[in-house]
């Protein structure tokens, strides 16, 4: 059975029609879910199918499409058939709101804690009994996976992590105090706890990729290794290679 999930973009729909036609003409059966769109659409699709063990081949029809493969009209079927699999685990975010309600969400790229008003956020970050930072005044904080380290994390000057690093990045967003704190790289087995130290005057939102939970009081972030998303990449353009290229660019600049 051929399963192609495409966003409503005209370009995406045209790619979908072309692939379907080629697969039918060549009588090829694929045990792969083809996702056509941008990174946001891929993230949404994966999380919607979190219990699925299927393999996902993304085709970029948006702008950047870091998690996606480049579309080739001539070689698309060959590229899919020769693609290599990569498994990644998401972050699990648990949020206790100002009203004491517990909410959960998954993040493949990052969890970001963002100020919700004109006032800067006032945060405490701990791992176990140890402080990562006791008092941080900033626009927020970001916890990134290796797969997401070239996204929002890179924009706030966080480190780019190799996919096999088994690490997470904790990066401040526009830190005011302490000004010189650059963040921390921690093990992906870490349980990171973030507390809003002034929930009344300095409300914050907790965002897992593109899912926002407002008026967050306490946030717990950890890798959920029970969930594996199986992504397929062109043999000559793997996600590992894309991340290495970004690391090189960062070093050059």
N, C-alpha and C positions, 0 to 999 in steps of 0.2 A: 504494500500500500504506500502510495506517495503522499507525503504530508508537507504542504508548503504553507507557511504562515507569512503573510505580507501585510504591511501597513497600508493605509488608504492612499498613499502617495501614488500619483500616476506612473512615475518611473518604476516604483515597486511592483505595481500591477502588470506593467509591460514585461518586466523581468520574469515574473511568475508565469505569465502566459508562454513566454519563450522556452523556459525550462520544462514546463509541462509538455509542450509540443515535442521537444527534443527527446524527452524520456519515453514518451509514447511511441514516437517514430522508431527509436532504437530498442524498444521493448526492454527497457532497463528498470529493474525494481530496486529501490533503495530503502534500506532500513535506517533512514536518517530523516530528521526534521529539518527542513530548509527554512531559515528565517530571513526575510528580506525587509530591510529598514535601516535604522541607525542604532547606535549603542543603547539609547533609552528604550527602544522597542525590544531589543534583545534582552535587556535586563528584566523588563516587564514579562516577557514570554517565559524566561527561565524560572522566575519566581512563581509564576502562575502554574508551572508544571514541576514544582520542586520535588515531588515524589516519583517523577518519571526517571527511568534509567536510560532513556534514549539519548542518541547522539545528535548534537545540534550544529548545523553548518550555517553560519551567518553570512549574508551578502549585503554589502554596504550600498544603500541608495540614498544615504543622507549626506552629511558634510564630512566629519572626521572619521567616524566608524572604526575606532581603535580595536574594538572587540570583534570586528567583522572581517570578512575576506573581500578582496577587490573583485568586482564583477568582470568577467571576460566572456563576451558573447561567443567567441570561437572555442574556448577551452573549458567552459563552465562544467560540463559533465565530467570531463577528464580530471579537472581539479577536485571535484567532489569525491570521485572514486579513489584518487590518490592521496586524499587529505589525511593528516595525522591527528590523533586524539590527544587532548589535554584535559585533565580533570582538576577542577578547582572547587574549594569549599567556601561558602559565604560566611559573613559575620552575622551573628544573631544579636539583635538589639532588644533589650527589655527596658521599658520606660515606666516609672511610677510618676504620674502627673501630680499637679498641685492638689487635685481633689482625691488623690490616693488610688486612682484607677491604674491597673497594670495593662500595658499595651505592648505588643511584640511585632517585630518586623525583621526581614532579612535584608542584608546589603552585600552585593557582590563587589562593588567598588569601595565604598566608604560609608562610615557613619559620621555625620557632622553635627556638632552642637553649635547652634547659632543664636546670637542675641536677637531678641524678639522686639526690641524697642530701641529708642535712640541711646539708651544706657548700655554701656559695655557689660558683657557677661562677667560674673564673679564666680569662678569655679575651683573645685578641689578634685584632684585626680589621684586615685590610689590603685594599687595592685596588691591584693592580700592585706597585710598589715603595714605595708610600706607606701609612702607617698611617692608618686611620680612628680607631683608638684602640689605644694600645700595651698597656695593662693595664686590663681592666675586671673588677671584682669585683661580681657581681650574681646575681640569680636566673636570668638568661639574656639573650638578645638575640633580636630579631625582625626579619626582613626581609620587608616587605610590598609587594604589588603595589597599584596604584590600586584595583582591584576589591576587594581585601581590606583596604584601609586603614580601612574602617568596621567591621571585625570585631575580632579580637583586638588589632590595632594601636591602635585607638581606646581600648580598655580599659586600655592601658598608656600612655595620653596621647601617642600618636604622632600625626603630622599626617595629616589627611585629604587624599588626593591626587585631583586631577581625572583622569578617565579618559584624557584626551588630553595629560596632562602629560609623558609619556615619562620618568617618574621612579619610583624605588623609595624606600621609607622604611626606614631602619635605626634601630630604637628599643630602648633598654635596658629590661629588665624588672626593676623594683625595684633600681636601682643603689645600691651601697654605697660604692664608690670608683671613679672620682670621682663624688661626690654630685651635682654640678651638670651633669653631661653629659646632654644632652637627646636625643642621637642625631644623625642626619644624613640629609638628602635627597640622593640621588645619581641619576645617569643610569641608565636601564634598559638601557644597553649595558655597564654595569659588571660586572666579575667580582669578587665579594666572597668573601674567604677568611677563615674563622674557625678559629682554632687553640685547642685546650684546653691551657693552660699547666701544668696539674697533673692529668693523666689518672688518676693513682693515687689521690690523696686527694679529688679533686673531679670525679667522673665526670659526663658530661652526655649527654643524649639530643638527637638531631636529629629534628625533626618537620616533615614536609611535609603541611600541612593536617591530616589525621588519621592519617598513616602515620608511626609512630615507629621510629627506629633507635637502639638503646641503645649506650652506651660509645663515643661518637663522639670521634675524635681530631682529624681535620681535616675541615672542611666547606667545599665550594665551591658558591656560589649564583650563578646567572646566569639571565637571561631567555632562554627558548628560542623565538626568533621564527620558527622553522620550523614550529612547531605553532600553529594558530589554532583556537580554539573559537568557533563561531558561535552566539551567543545571541540569542533573539528577545524583545522587550519590547513591552508595550502602548504605543501611540503617546503616550498622555498620562501614562505612568508609566515612563519609561525609566530605566535604571541611572544615567545621567548626572544625571537629575533627582533621584533618590534620594540620590546622593552630595552634590549641591548643597544639598539640604535638611539633610543631616547636618552639612555645613560651617556652614550658617546657625545651626543649633541650638548647635553648639560655640562659635560667636562670641557668641551671646546669653548662654550660660551662663558 
